[in-house]
Amino acid sequence: MAVATAIPRAGDAARPMTSAEKRVIFASSLGTVFEWYDFYLYGSLAAIIGAQFFSAYPPATRDIFALLAFAAGFIVRPFGALVFGRIGDLVGRKYTFLITILIMGLSTFIVGILPNAATIGIAAPIILIVLRLAQGLALGGEYGGAATYVAEHAPNGRRGFYTSWIQTTATLGLFLSLLVILATRTFTGEAAFAEWGWRIPFLVSVLLLGISVWIRLQLSESPAFQRMKDEGKTSKAPLTEAFGQWRNAKFAIIALFGLVAGQGVVWYTGQFYALFFLQSILKVDGYTANLLIAWSLLLGTGFFVVFGWLSDKIGRKVIILAGCAIAAATFFPIFKGITSTANPKLEAAIENVKVTVTADPAACGNLFNPVGTRVFTAPCDLARDFLSKSSVRYTTAAGAAGQPTTIRVNDTEIPYPQGGNVEANKATTAALQAAGYPKAGDPEIVKMSNPFDIFRPQVAQVIGLLFILVLFVTMVYGPIAAMLVELFPTRIRYTSMSLPYHIGNGWFGGLLPATAFAMVAQTGDIYFGLWYPIVIAVATVIIGILFVPETKDRDIFADT
């Protein structure tokens, strides 16, 4: 039987949270747990998934296709926001985000039983991509529904606190996925895990789905939407009303560029680009890098609720924009601090070793390759691509017309001939290591021997710097759900808030790691990719100050 709820009022803000309200938050948050459980599963197992479903291609190409299938889920999120946001404003919050979690959960489960390419050929990768698209579409409606549903149950004066609980579930999804993967690997062994054991984490997700659906079936409709529906005031055309009328559309644009774009890049820099930076640039082993991020998230997760609660006291806007501004001002020193602590030899080499690629400018192309699908053939491009993937800071010098490409490491010059890059790479690696660049697995690179190996100074310092990045994440993300809900009227709230949220997080944020590394590859500077989140965060601060209204004191039930 559905739990009935009344319209919350301002006087309710002083009372404790009721058991029914706790159930609303718990049920709504489970969808976000599912989102992050699947996110980390797919990200952690991308290499295995590539081998299973793209086995007809060379290993490097498999990884590219696996990552593109992963990215597809981000790209379609805004379209899911339009589809399910419209349904949510027409039919209701409860049933719409019941549908979205069913689609998300079943898609994750089906990946676990999907035959691989060796069994059903080209159909396997096609079905995999379709499942990723379905997940992305459902996710486009899931978060907006959960945030709207919780906010419309919360009393005036406590929406920041109530909705911030949804944001904490990313950590739970991370730990759940890591726990299931680790347990499965231990039980099956590495060989069996790569062959069939990887399916188990996807299959056990059906338990989480069953619990989520059962709990959501017990809930009633949002009180604000139910009253509006009873009074016959629901929107007949939510998309047209939300985005076809300037008085509403302008707030969606303001929300995107004055709030969510900056929030998205700060969030993805603090969690996902930080992980990428540790593994791909600083050459920290995957086990250690994931544990470092996990500890920073564990220490920082409570601050989502702290900043959500604080936004009820001093305002949402000031906290979100302050988080963007502080992050933009400190990203460079924090990431340089991570480098000097996690891989001190690399930091010293970057400062002291001069590496120059000299080539005919006409023979050097553009290395910007955010989706990883371009194949380089010119020696100048191959040389620079090799150096960037080796975390080497280099500059490019213009040579004479027709001059062969060379790499100079201090006083050592290595020819980089057409088609001869394997030997040239070996010679370059030897010269770099002789000059001071660390070898793979260098003992000075941070390494954890077990999950609780956190008290050595090097490990503790890296976790501390990562924790600061997570703190920025909690500042910008903790209050964002409440603010987006408050910006839009009830009749089009689900539609209006979902689109800017998923463009900001799915596109600006989700594509950040690949774009930032493409900027690193193009310039030869391991920190250059940070300009991507910094510029967007600063733009958000300026636009937010000028155009975004403060919303914490709005009565969202007054417009029903």
Disulfide bonds with the S-S distance in Angstrom:
Cys364-Cys380 1.87
